[in-house]
Amino acid sequence: MAVEDRDAAALRECPDVAPLIWLRKAGWRFPPLSQDGGVFGYRLWPEEWADSIRVRSATDCLAIRINPVGAVVWERAGSLADVVEGLLGLPSPDAPGAPCLVRGSAPDRW
């Protein structure tokens, strides 16, 4: 079955997957594994930057961009549609205005 046919079949069964198809068409990869029953995808950039998405449901998603040392410089959580919209609007890491400052975090425990 051709990719376009699989996409059409998936959309008929579950229209909520449309944003994942948009990401795949934008160069994202989705390995054939699941994490806790969800979906994981990633996009690698030159110079070892990476974007990733974890989808547990249409309303529980998280996406991040990490720099070459693995620190988070961008993050969005929310619905699949909102998170994918953020990812598709995110400039490439080398573009002017792209996020590059490491996001701070508090310690897990005192």
PDB file as gemmi writes it, atoms N, CA and C in Angstrom:
CRYST1    1.000    1.000    1.000  90.00  90.00  90.00 P 1                      
ATOM      1  N   MET A   1       0.847  -1.168   0.000  1.00  0.00           N  
ATOM      2  CA  MET A   1       0.000   0.000   0.000  1.00  0.00           C  
ATOM      3  C   MET A   1       0.902   1.243   0.000  1.00  0.00           C  
ATOM      4  N   ALA A   2       0.625   2.190  -0.864  1.00  0.00           N  
ATOM      5  CA  ALA A   2       1.398   3.422  -0.966  1.00  0.00           C  
ATOM      6  C   ALA A   2       1.196   4.282   0.278  1.00  0.00           C  
ATOM      7  N   VAL A   3       2.166   5.139   0.544  1.00  0.00           N  
ATOM      8  CA  VAL A   3       2.106   6.003   1.721  1.00  0.00           C  
ATOM      9  C   VAL A   3       0.842   6.852   1.708  1.00  0.00           C  
ATOM     10  N   GLU A   4       0.504   7.437   0.575  1.00  0.00           N  
ATOM     11  CA  GLU A   4      -0.696   8.279   0.498  1.00  0.00           C  
ATOM     12  C   GLU A   4      -1.956   7.473   0.814  1.00  0.00           C  
ATOM     13  N   ASP A   5      -2.007   6.221   0.366  1.00  0.00           N  
ATOM     14  CA  ASP A   5      -3.157   5.364   0.670  1.00  0.00           C  
ATOM     15  C   ASP A   5      -3.230   5.058   2.168  1.00  0.00           C  
ATOM     16  N   ARG A   6      -2.066   4.804   2.772  1.00  0.00           N  
ATOM     17  CA  ARG A   6      -2.034   4.549   4.222  1.00  0.00           C  
ATOM     18  C   ARG A   6      -2.473   5.787   4.993  1.00  0.00           C  
ATOM     19  N   ASP A   7      -2.018   6.963   4.539  1.00  0.00           N  
ATOM     20  CA  ASP A   7      -2.426   8.209   5.198  1.00  0.00           C  
ATOM     21  C   ASP A   7      -3.937   8.382   5.126  1.00  0.00           C  
ATOM     22  N   ALA A   8      -4.505   8.165   3.951  1.00  0.00           N  
ATOM     23  CA  ALA A   8      -5.954   8.323   3.777  1.00  0.00           C  
ATOM     24  C   ALA A   8      -6.711   7.338   4.664  1.00  0.00           C  
ATOM     25  N   ALA A   9      -6.224   6.095   4.728  1.00  0.00           N  
ATOM     26  CA  ALA A   9      -6.878   5.091   5.567  1.00  0.00           C  
ATOM     27  C   ALA A   9      -6.782   5.485   7.044  1.00  0.00           C  
ATOM     28  N   ALA A  10      -5.612   5.973   7.463  1.00  0.00           N  
ATOM     29  CA  ALA A  10      -5.440   6.390   8.856  1.00  0.00           C  
ATOM     30  C   ALA A  10      -6.366   7.554   9.193  1.00  0.00           C  
ATOM     31  N   LEU A  11      -6.493   8.505   8.280  1.00  0.00           N  
ATOM     32  CA  LEU A  11      -7.361   9.659   8.523  1.00  0.00           C  
ATOM     33  C   LEU A  11      -8.829   9.262   8.599  1.00  0.00           C  
ATOM     34  N   ARG A  12      -9.218   8.268   7.810  1.00  0.00           N  
ATOM     35  CA  ARG A  12     -10.602   7.781   7.891  1.00  0.00           C  
ATOM     36  C   ARG A  12     -10.870   7.151   9.250  1.00  0.00           C  
ATOM     37  N   GLU A  13      -9.905   6.396   9.742  1.00  0.00           N  
ATOM     38  CA  GLU A  13     -10.063   5.710  11.025  1.00  0.00           C  
ATOM     39  C   GLU A  13      -9.950   6.664  12.212  1.00  0.00           C  
ATOM     40  N   CYS A  14      -9.048   7.629  12.109  1.00  0.00           N  
ATOM     41  CA  CYS A  14      -8.778   8.524  13.245  1.00  0.00           C  
ATOM     42  C   CYS A  14      -8.301   9.881  12.728  1.00  0.00           C  
ATOM     43  N   PRO A  15      -9.215  10.810  12.509  1.00  0.00           N  
ATOM     44  CA  PRO A  15      -8.833  12.124  11.976  1.00  0.00           C  
ATOM     45  C   PRO A  15      -7.822  12.875  12.847  1.00  0.00           C  
ATOM     46  N   ASP A  16      -7.730  12.515  14.125  1.00  0.00           N  
ATOM     47  CA  ASP A  16      -6.788  13.196  15.022  1.00  0.00           C  
ATOM     48  C   ASP A  16      -5.328  12.998  14.622  1.00  0.00           C  
ATOM     49  N   VAL A  17      -5.023  12.018  13.771  1.00  0.00           N  
ATOM     50  CA  VAL A  17      -3.627  11.770  13.398  1.00  0.00           C  
ATOM     51  C   VAL A  17      -3.116  12.726  12.326  1.00  0.00           C  
ATOM     52  N   ALA A  18      -3.953  13.577  11.783  1.00  0.00           N  
ATOM     53  CA  ALA A  18      -3.536  14.493  10.709  1.00  0.00           C  
ATOM     54  C   ALA A  18      -2.267  15.272  11.059  1.00  0.00           C  
ATOM     55  N   PRO A  19      -2.140  15.843  12.268  1.00  0.00           N  
ATOM     56  CA  PRO A  19      -0.906  16.579  12.569  1.00  0.00           C  
ATOM     57  C   PRO A  19       0.358  15.718  12.500  1.00  0.00           C  
ATOM     58  N   LEU A  20       0.250  14.439  12.825  1.00  0.00           N  
ATOM     59  CA  LEU A  20       1.421  13.559  12.720  1.00  0.00           C  
ATOM     60  C   LEU A  20       1.807  13.348  11.261  1.00  0.00           C  
ATOM     61  N   ILE A  21       0.824  13.288  10.391  1.00  0.00           N  
ATOM     62  CA  ILE A  21       1.101  13.160   8.958  1.00  0.00           C  
ATOM     63  C   ILE A  21       1.800  14.418   8.457  1.00  0.00           C  
ATOM     64  N   TRP A  22       1.361  15.587   8.935  1.00  0.00           N  
ATOM     65  CA  TRP A  22       2.029  16.836   8.538  1.00  0.00           C  
ATOM     66  C   TRP A  22       3.496  16.814   8.964  1.00  0.00           C  
ATOM     67  N   LEU A  23       3.770  16.338  10.180  1.00  0.00           N  
ATOM     68  CA  LEU A  23       5.157  16.266  10.635  1.00  0.00           C  
ATOM     69  C   LEU A  23       5.969  15.304   9.773  1.00  0.00           C  
ATOM     70  N   ARG A  24       5.410  14.137   9.487  1.00  0.00           N  
ATOM     71  CA  ARG A  24       6.146  13.167   8.663  1.00  0.00           C  
ATOM     72  C   ARG A  24       6.487  13.769   7.306  1.00  0.00           C  
ATOM     73  N   LYS A  25       5.538  14.502   6.726  1.00  0.00           N  
ATOM     74  CA  LYS A  25       5.784  15.135   5.423  1.00  0.00           C  
ATOM     75  C   LYS A  25       6.827  16.248   5.522  1.00  0.00           C  
ATOM     76  N   ALA A  26       7.045  16.774   6.727  1.00  0.00           N  
ATOM     77  CA  ALA A  26       8.056  17.811   6.952  1.00  0.00           C  
ATOM     78  C   ALA A  26       9.417  17.213   7.319  1.00  0.00           C  
ATOM     79  N   GLY A  27       9.558  15.896   7.208  1.00  0.00           N  
ATOM     80  CA  GLY A  27      10.847  15.264   7.438  1.00  0.00           C  
ATOM     81  C   GLY A  27      11.021  14.581   8.780  1.00  0.00           C  
ATOM     82  N   TRP A  28       9.966  14.497   9.556  1.00  0.00           N  
ATOM     83  CA  TRP A  28      10.044  13.829  10.848  1.00  0.00           C  
ATOM     84  C   TRP A  28      10.052  12.317  10.675  1.00  0.00           C  
ATOM     85  N   ARG A  29      10.635  11.629  11.657  1.00  0.00           N  
ATOM     86  CA  ARG A  29      10.670  10.157  11.666  1.00  0.00           C  
ATOM     87  C   ARG A  29       9.913   9.657  12.891  1.00  0.00           C  
ATOM     88  N   PHE A  30       9.217   8.563  12.689  1.00  0.00           N  
ATOM     89  CA  PHE A  30       8.449   7.933  13.762  1.00  0.00           C  
ATOM     90  C   PHE A  30       8.839   6.463  13.806  1.00  0.00           C  
ATOM     91  N   PRO A  31       9.777   6.105  14.694  1.00  0.00           N  
ATOM     92  CA  PRO A  31      10.217   4.711  14.756  1.00  0.00           C  
ATOM     93  C   PRO A  31       9.066   3.789  15.155  1.00  0.00           C  
ATOM     94  N   PRO A  32       9.129   2.549  14.703  1.00  0.00           N  
ATOM     95  CA  PRO A  32       8.045   1.600  14.998  1.00  0.00           C  
ATOM     96  C   PRO A  32       8.136   1.058  16.417  1.00  0.00           C  
ATOM     97  N   LEU A  33       8.001   1.946  17.361  1.00  0.00           N  
ATOM     98  CA  LEU A  33       7.982   1.543  18.762  1.00  0.00           C  
ATOM     99  C   LEU A  33       7.004   2.451  19.471  1.00  0.00           C  
ATOM    100  N   SER A  34       6.535   2.012  20.593  1.00  0.00           N  
ATOM    101  CA  SER A  34       5.656   2.880  21.370  1.00  0.00           C  
ATOM    102  C   SER A  34       6.235   2.997  22.763  1.00  0.00           C  
ATOM    103  N   GLN A  35       5.986   4.123  23.371  1.00  0.00           N  
ATOM    104  CA  GLN A  35       6.424   4.338  24.743  1.00  0.00           C  
ATOM    105  C   GLN A  35       5.177   4.542  25.581  1.00  0.00           C  
ATOM    106  N   ASP A  36       4.923   3.629  26.460  1.00  0.00           N  
ATOM    107  CA  ASP A  36       3.737   3.713  27.317  1.00  0.00           C  
ATOM    108  C   ASP A  36       2.460   3.823  26.499  1.00  0.00           C  
ATOM    109  N   GLY A  37       2.394   3.121  25.387  1.00  0.00           N  
ATOM    110  CA  GLY A  37       1.196   3.144  24.560  1.00  0.00           C  
ATOM    111  C   GLY A  37       1.062   4.375  23.694  1.00  0.00           C  
ATOM    112  N   GLY A  38       2.068   5.225  23.650  1.00  0.00           N  
ATOM    113  CA  GLY A  38       2.003   6.444  22.855  1.00  0.00           C  
ATOM    114  C   GLY A  38       2.848   6.357  21.604  1.00  0.00           C  
ATOM    115  N   VAL A  39       3.111   7.514  21.049  1.00  0.00           N  
ATOM    116  CA  VAL A  39       3.899   7.631  19.824  1.00  0.00           C  
ATOM    117  C   VAL A  39       5.061   8.574  20.108  1.00  0.00           C  
ATOM    118  N   PHE A  40       6.219   8.257  19.540  1.00  0.00           N  
ATOM    119  CA  PHE A  40       7.399   9.099  19.665  1.00  0.00           C  
ATOM    120  C   PHE A  40       7.901   9.428  18.277  1.00  0.00           C  
ATOM    121  N   GLY A  41       8.280  10.686  18.056  1.00  0.00           N  
ATOM    122  CA  GLY A  41       8.846  11.097  16.782  1.00  0.00           C  
ATOM    123  C   GLY A  41       9.982  12.076  17.001  1.00  0.00           C  
ATOM    124  N   TYR A  42      10.828  12.220  15.972  1.00  0.00           N  
ATOM    125  CA  TYR A  42      11.959  13.130  16.092  1.00  0.00           C  
ATOM    126  C   TYR A  42      12.353  13.689  14.732  1.00  0.00           C  
ATOM    127  N   ARG A  43      13.059  14.802  14.785  1.00  0.00           N  
ATOM    128  CA  ARG A  43      13.663  15.397  13.595  1.00  0.00           C  
ATOM    129  C   ARG A  43      15.064  15.829  13.989  1.00  0.00           C  
ATOM    130  N   LEU A  44      16.056  15.343  13.237  1.00  0.00           N  
ATOM    131  CA  LEU A  44      17.442  15.701  13.500  1.00  0.00           C  
ATOM    132  C   LEU A  44      17.842  16.865  12.607  1.00  0.00           C  
ATOM    133  N   TRP A  45      18.602  17.782  13.174  1.00  0.00           N  
ATOM    134  CA  TRP A  45      19.090  18.960  12.459  1.00  0.00           C  
ATOM    135  C   TRP A  45      20.606  18.875  12.342  1.00  0.00           C  
ATOM    136  N   PRO A  46      21.201  19.640  11.431  1.00  0.00           N  
ATOM    137  CA  PRO A  46      22.667  19.680  11.372  1.00  0.00           C  
ATOM    138  C   PRO A  46      23.244  20.148  12.707  1.00  0.00           C  
ATOM    139  N   GLU A  47      24.467  19.775  12.948  1.00  0.00           N  
ATOM    140  CA  GLU A  47      25.206  20.168  14.147  1.00  0.00           C  
ATOM    141  C   GLU A  47      24.585  19.626  15.426  1.00  0.00           C  
ATOM    142  N   GLU A  48      23.879  18.503  15.304  1.00  0.00           N  
ATOM    143  CA  GLU A  48      23.384  17.723  16.439  1.00  0.00           C  
ATOM    144  C   GLU A  48      22.275  18.375  17.251  1.00  0.00           C  
ATOM    145  N   TRP A  49      21.506  19.281  16.673  1.00  0.00           N  
ATOM    146  CA  TRP A  49      20.279  19.763  17.292  1.00  0.00           C  
ATOM    147  C   TRP A  49      19.198  18.738  16.990  1.00  0.00           C  
ATOM    148  N   ALA A  50      18.175  18.655  17.829  1.00  0.00           N  
ATOM    149  CA  ALA A  50      17.091  17.701  17.588  1.00  0.00           C  
ATOM    150  C   ALA A  50      15.783  18.217  18.170  1.00  0.00           C  
ATOM    151  N   ASP A  51      14.695  17.901  17.477  1.00  0.00           N  
ATOM    152  CA  ASP A  51      13.342  18.149  17.963  1.00  0.00           C  
ATOM    153  C   ASP A  51      12.708  16.787  18.212  1.00  0.00           C  
ATOM    154  N   SER A  52      11.867  16.689  19.222  1.00  0.00           N  
ATOM    155  CA  SER A  52      11.165  15.428  19.459  1.00  0.00           C  
ATOM    156  C   SER A  52       9.756  15.706  19.959  1.00  0.00           C  
ATOM    157  N   ILE A  53       8.896  14.711  19.760  1.00  0.00           N  
ATOM    158  CA  ILE A  53       7.510  14.802  20.218  1.00  0.00           C  
ATOM    159  C   ILE A  53       7.125  13.477  20.852  1.00  0.00           C  
ATOM    160  N   ARG A  54       6.376  13.571  21.949  1.00  0.00           N  
ATOM    161  CA  ARG A  54       5.797  12.394  22.596  1.00  0.00           C  
ATOM    162  C   ARG A  54       4.292  12.626  22.640  1.00  0.00           C  
ATOM    163  N   VAL A  55       3.542  11.668  22.116  1.00  0.00           N  
ATOM    164  CA  VAL A  55       2.083  11.787  22.056  1.00  0.00           C  
ATOM    165  C   VAL A  55       1.484  10.643  22.858  1.00  0.00           C  
ATOM    166  N   ARG A  56       0.755  10.989  23.902  1.00  0.00           N  
ATOM    167  CA  ARG A  56       0.028   9.975  24.673  1.00  0.00           C  
ATOM    168  C   ARG A  56      -1.424   9.904  24.236  1.00  0.00           C  
ATOM    169  N   SER A  57      -1.964  11.052  23.817  1.00  0.00           N  
ATOM    170  CA  SER A  57      -3.335  11.121  23.307  1.00  0.00           C  
ATOM    171  C   SER A  57      -3.457  12.429  22.532  1.00  0.00           C  
ATOM    172  N   ALA A  58      -4.609  12.661  21.940  1.00  0.00           N  
ATOM    173  CA  ALA A  58      -4.819  13.899  21.180  1.00  0.00           C  
ATOM    174  C   ALA A  58      -4.782  15.132  22.074  1.00  0.00           C  
ATOM    175  N   THR A  59      -4.890  14.940  23.381  1.00  0.00           N  
ATOM    176  CA  THR A  59      -4.870  16.079  24.304  1.00  0.00           C  
ATOM    177  C   THR A  59      -3.667  16.074  25.248  1.00  0.00           C  
ATOM    178  N   ASP A  60      -2.760  15.122  25.096  1.00  0.00           N  
ATOM    179  CA  ASP A  60      -1.601  15.000  25.981  1.00  0.00           C  
ATOM    180  C   ASP A  60      -0.341  14.787  25.156  1.00  0.00           C  
ATOM    181  N   CYS A  61       0.300  15.892  24.788  1.00  0.00           N  
ATOM    182  CA  CYS A  61       1.502  15.837  23.955  1.00  0.00           C  
ATOM    183  C   CYS A  61       2.578  16.743  24.540  1.00  0.00           C  
ATOM    184  N   LEU A  62       3.817  16.408  24.239  1.00  0.00           N  
ATOM    185  CA  LEU A  62       4.951  17.218  24.652  1.00  0.00           C  
ATOM    186  C   LEU A  62       5.963  17.221  23.523  1.00  0.00           C  
ATOM    187  N   ALA A  63       6.489  18.400  23.199  1.00  0.00           N  
ATOM    188  CA  ALA A  63       7.552  18.517  22.201  1.00  0.00           C  
ATOM    189  C   ALA A  63       8.673  19.349  22.794  1.00  0.00           C  
ATOM    190  N   ILE A  64       9.903  19.017  22.411  1.00  0.00           N  
ATOM    191  CA  ILE A  64      11.065  19.779  22.859  1.00  0.00           C  
ATOM    192  C   ILE A  64      12.061  19.920  21.717  1.00  0.00           C  
ATOM    193  N   ARG A  65      12.920  20.931  21.841  1.00  0.00           N  
ATOM    194  CA  ARG A  65      14.114  21.045  21.001  1.00  0.00           C  
ATOM    195  C   ARG A  65      15.293  21.029  21.957  1.00  0.00           C  
ATOM    196  N   ILE A  66      16.300  20.229  21.608  1.00  0.00           N  
ATOM    197  CA  ILE A  66      17.511  20.182  22.420  1.00  0.00           C  
ATOM    198  C   ILE A  66      18.696  20.658  21.592  1.00  0.00           C  
ATOM    199  N   ASN A  67      19.665  21.239  22.296  1.00  0.00           N  
ATOM    200  CA  ASN A  67      20.880  21.700  21.634  1.00  0.00           C  
ATOM    201  C   ASN A  67      21.886  20.550  21.566  1.00  0.00           C  
ATOM    202  N   PRO A  68      23.067  20.775  20.993  1.00  0.00           N  
ATOM    203  CA  PRO A  68      24.027  19.675  20.838  1.00  0.00           C  
ATOM    204  C   PRO A  68      24.493  19.015  22.136  1.00  0.00           C  
ATOM    205  N   VAL A  69      24.343  19.679  23.281  1.00  0.00           N  
ATOM    206  CA  VAL A  69      24.731  19.041  24.549  1.00  0.00           C  
ATOM    207  C   VAL A  69      23.545  18.423  25.272  1.00  0.00           C  
ATOM    208  N   GLY A  70      22.370  18.434  24.630  1.00  0.00           N  
ATOM    209  CA  GLY A  70      21.196  17.777  25.192  1.00  0.00           C  
ATOM    210  C   GLY A  70      20.346  18.635  26.108  1.00  0.00           C  
ATOM    211  N   ALA A  71      20.602  19.936  26.154  1.00  0.00           N  
ATOM    212  CA  ALA A  71      19.817  20.836  27.002  1.00  0.00           C  
ATOM    213  C   ALA A  71      18.593  21.345  26.241  1.00  0.00           C  
ATOM    214  N   VAL A  72      17.474  21.461  26.935  1.00  0.00           N  
ATOM    215  CA  VAL A  72      16.219  21.904  26.317  1.00  0.00           C  
ATOM    216  C   VAL A  72      16.256  23.417  26.099  1.00  0.00           C  
ATOM    217  N   VAL A  73      15.986  23.835  24.842  1.00  0.00           N  
ATOM    218  CA  VAL A  73      15.933  25.266  24.518  1.00  0.00           C  
ATOM    219  C   VAL A  73      14.525  25.706  24.123  1.00  0.00           C  
ATOM    220  N   TRP A  74      13.635  24.758  23.893  1.00  0.00           N  
ATOM    221  CA  TRP A  74      12.239  25.067  23.540  1.00  0.00           C  
ATOM    222  C   TRP A  74      11.382  23.899  23.984  1.00  0.00           C  
ATOM    223  N   GLU A  75      10.169  24.206  24.444  1.00  0.00           N  
ATOM    224  CA  GLU A  75       9.259  23.161  24.914  1.00  0.00           C  
ATOM    225  C   GLU A  75       7.820  23.635  24.742  1.00  0.00           C  
ATOM    226  N   ARG A  76       6.962  22.717  24.365  1.00  0.00           N  
ATOM    227  CA  ARG A  76       5.526  23.018  24.325  1.00  0.00           C  
ATOM    228  C   ARG A  76       4.772  21.752  24.720  1.00  0.00           C  
ATOM    229  N   ALA A  77       3.770  21.928  25.573  1.00  0.00           N  
ATOM    230  CA  ALA A  77       2.893  20.832  25.980  1.00  0.00           C  
ATOM    231  C   ALA A  77       1.466  21.250  25.697  1.00  0.00           C  
ATOM    232  N   GLY A  78       0.617  20.263  25.432  1.00  0.00           N  
ATOM    233  CA  GLY A  78      -0.792  20.552  25.182  1.00  0.00           C  
ATOM    234  C   GLY A  78      -1.396  19.546  24.240  1.00  0.00           C  
ATOM    235  N   SER A  79      -2.346  20.016  23.456  1.00  0.00           N  
ATOM    236  CA  SER A  79      -3.014  19.123  22.504  1.00  0.00           C  
ATOM    237  C   SER A  79      -2.086  18.831  21.327  1.00  0.00           C  
ATOM    238  N   LEU A  80      -2.356  17.745  20.634  1.00  0.00           N  
ATOM    239  CA  LEU A  80      -1.559  17.377  19.471  1.00  0.00           C  
ATOM    240  C   LEU A  80      -1.545  18.506  18.448  1.00  0.00           C  
ATOM    241  N   ALA A  81      -2.699  19.076  18.157  1.00  0.00           N  
ATOM    242  CA  ALA A  81      -2.772  20.151  17.160  1.00  0.00           C  
ATOM    243  C   ALA A  81      -1.939  21.360  17.584  1.00  0.00           C  
ATOM    244  N   ASP A  82      -2.026  21.769  18.852  1.00  0.00           N  
ATOM    245  CA  ASP A  82      -1.266  22.931  19.327  1.00  0.00           C  
ATOM    246  C   ASP A  82       0.236  22.675  19.321  1.00  0.00           C  
ATOM    247  N   VAL A  83       0.635  21.498  19.752  1.00  0.00           N  
ATOM    248  CA  VAL A  83       2.059  21.170  19.815  1.00  0.00           C  
ATOM    249  C   VAL A  83       2.649  21.097  18.409  1.00  0.00           C  
ATOM    250  N   VAL A  84       1.951  20.457  17.489  1.00  0.00           N  
ATOM    251  CA  VAL A  84       2.453  20.362  16.112  1.00  0.00           C  
ATOM    252  C   VAL A  84       2.496  21.745  15.465  1.00  0.00           C  
ATOM    253  N   GLU A  85       1.504  22.576  15.733  1.00  0.00           N  
ATOM    254  CA  GLU A  85       1.530  23.950  15.208  1.00  0.00           C  
ATOM    255  C   GLU A  85       2.794  24.670  15.692  1.00  0.00           C  
ATOM    256  N   GLY A  86       3.141  24.490  16.960  1.00  0.00           N  
ATOM    257  CA  GLY A  86       4.363  25.087  17.488  1.00  0.00           C  
ATOM    258  C   GLY A  86       5.607  24.553  16.813  1.00  0.00           C  
ATOM    259  N   LEU A  87       5.657  23.247  16.607  1.00  0.00           N  
ATOM    260  CA  LEU A  87       6.817  22.645  15.945  1.00  0.00           C  
ATOM    261  C   LEU A  87       6.964  23.130  14.510  1.00  0.00           C  
ATOM    262  N   LEU A  88       5.865  23.177  13.779  1.00  0.00           N  
ATOM    263  CA  LEU A  88       5.935  23.588  12.377  1.00  0.00           C  
ATOM    264  C   LEU A  88       6.272  25.075  12.243  1.00  0.00           C  
ATOM    265  N   GLY A  89       5.991  25.863  13.277  1.00  0.00           N  
ATOM    266  CA  GLY A  89       6.328  27.279  13.259  1.00  0.00           C  
ATOM    267  C   GLY A  89       7.705  27.592  13.821  1.00  0.00           C  
ATOM    268  N   LEU A  90       8.377  26.588  14.345  1.00  0.00           N  
ATOM    269  CA  LEU A  90       9.689  26.768  14.956  1.00  0.00           C  
ATOM    270  C   LEU A  90      10.752  26.917  13.865  1.00  0.00           C  
ATOM    271  N   PRO A  91      11.541  28.003  13.892  1.00  0.00           N  
ATOM    272  CA  PRO A  91      12.572  28.147  12.864  1.00  0.00           C  
ATOM    273  C   PRO A  91      13.683  27.114  13.045  1.00  0.00           C  
ATOM    274  N   SER A  92      14.414  26.836  11.983  1.00  0.00           N  
ATOM    275  CA  SER A  92      15.544  25.915  12.087  1.00  0.00           C  
ATOM    276  C   SER A  92      16.532  26.473  13.108  1.00  0.00           C  
ATOM    277  N   PRO A  93      17.312  25.611  13.754  1.00  0.00           N  
ATOM    278  CA  PRO A  93      18.194  26.070  14.828  1.00  0.00           C  
ATOM    279  C   PRO A  93      19.179  27.166  14.420  1.00  0.00           C  
ATOM    280  N   ASP A  94      19.570  27.205  13.147  1.00  0.00           N  
ATOM    281  CA  ASP A  94      20.543  28.210  12.712  1.00  0.00           C  
ATOM    282  C   ASP A  94      19.892  29.493  12.196  1.00  0.00           C  
ATOM    283  N   ALA A  95      18.574  29.570  12.206  1.00  0.00           N  
ATOM    284  CA  ALA A  95      17.860  30.754  11.709  1.00  0.00           C  
ATOM    285  C   ALA A  95      17.871  31.870  12.758  1.00  0.00           C  
ATOM    286  N   PRO A  96      17.897  33.117  12.297  1.00  0.00           N  
ATOM    287  CA  PRO A  96      17.787  34.226  13.252  1.00  0.00           C  
ATOM    288  C   PRO A  96      16.483  34.109  14.047  1.00  0.00           C  
ATOM    289  N   GLY A  97      16.574  34.348  15.325  1.00  0.00           N  
ATOM    290  CA  GLY A  97      15.388  34.283  16.173  1.00  0.00           C  
ATOM    291  C   GLY A  97      15.041  32.902  16.687  1.00  0.00           C  
ATOM    292  N   ALA A  98      15.774  31.879  16.267  1.00  0.00           N  
ATOM    293  CA  ALA A  98      15.508  30.526  16.766  1.00  0.00           C  
ATOM    294  C   ALA A  98      15.892  30.453  18.240  1.00  0.00           C  
ATOM    295  N   PRO A  99      15.138  29.704  19.036  1.00  0.00           N  
ATOM    296  CA  PRO A  99      15.489  29.588  20.455  1.00  0.00           C  
ATOM    297  C   PRO A  99      16.856  28.936  20.624  1.00  0.00           C  
ATOM    298  N   CYS A 100      17.667  29.512  21.503  1.00  0.00           N  
ATOM    299  CA  CYS A 100      19.000  28.943  21.729  1.00  0.00           C  
ATOM    300  C   CYS A 100      19.405  28.967  23.201  1.00  0.00           C  
ATOM    301  N   LEU A 101      18.667  29.704  24.023  1.00  0.00           N  
ATOM    302  CA  LEU A 101      18.994  29.755  25.447  1.00  0.00           C  
ATOM    303  C   LEU A 101      18.407  28.546  26.164  1.00  0.00           C  
ATOM    304  N   VAL A 102      19.199  27.953  27.036  1.00  0.00           N  
ATOM    305  CA  VAL A 102      18.757  26.774  27.782  1.00  0.00           C  
ATOM    306  C   VAL A 102      17.674  27.191  28.764  1.00  0.00           C  
ATOM    307  N   ARG A 103      16.596  26.414  28.764  1.00  0.00           N  
ATOM    308  CA  ARG A 103      15.484  26.671  29.687  1.00  0.00           C  
ATOM    309  C   ARG A 103      15.897  26.225  31.081  1.00  0.00           C  
ATOM    310  N   GLY A 104      15.615  27.046  32.064  1.00  0.00           N  
ATOM    311  CA  GLY A 104      15.942  26.709  33.442  1.00  0.00           C  
ATOM    312  C   GLY A 104      14.977  25.681  34.002  1.00  0.00           C  
ATOM    313  N   SER A 105      15.410  25.010  35.039  1.00  0.00           N  
ATOM    314  CA  SER A 105      14.533  24.057  35.720  1.00  0.00           C  
ATOM    315  C   SER A 105      14.884  24.048  37.203  1.00  0.00           C  
ATOM    316  N   ALA A 106      13.895  23.789  38.004  1.00  0.00           N  
ATOM    317  CA  ALA A 106      14.096  23.699  39.447  1.00  0.00           C  
ATOM    318  C   ALA A 106      14.539  22.290  39.805  1.00  0.00           C  
ATOM    319  N   PRO A 107      15.224  22.132  40.925  1.00  0.00           N  
ATOM    320  CA  PRO A 107      15.603  20.779  41.350  1.00  0.00           C  
ATOM    321  C   PRO A 107      14.361  19.942  41.644  1.00  0.00           C  
ATOM    322  N   ASP A 108      14.490  18.627  41.452  1.00  0.00           N  
ATOM    323  CA  ASP A 108      13.371  17.716  41.698  1.00  0.00           C  
ATOM    324  C   ASP A 108      12.929  17.738  43.160  1.00  0.00           C  
ATOM    325  N   ARG A 109      13.856  17.731  44.060  1.00  0.00           N  
ATOM    326  CA  ARG A 109      13.570  17.694  45.500  1.00  0.00           C  
ATOM    327  C   ARG A 109      14.512  18.651  46.216  1.00  0.00           C  
ATOM    328  N   TRP A 110      14.052  19.135  47.364  1.00  0.00           N  
ATOM    329  CA  TRP A 110      14.913  19.999  48.177  1.00  0.00           C  
ATOM    330  C   TRP A 110      15.886  19.181  48.937  1.00  0.00           C  
TER     331      TRP A 110                                                      
END                                                                             
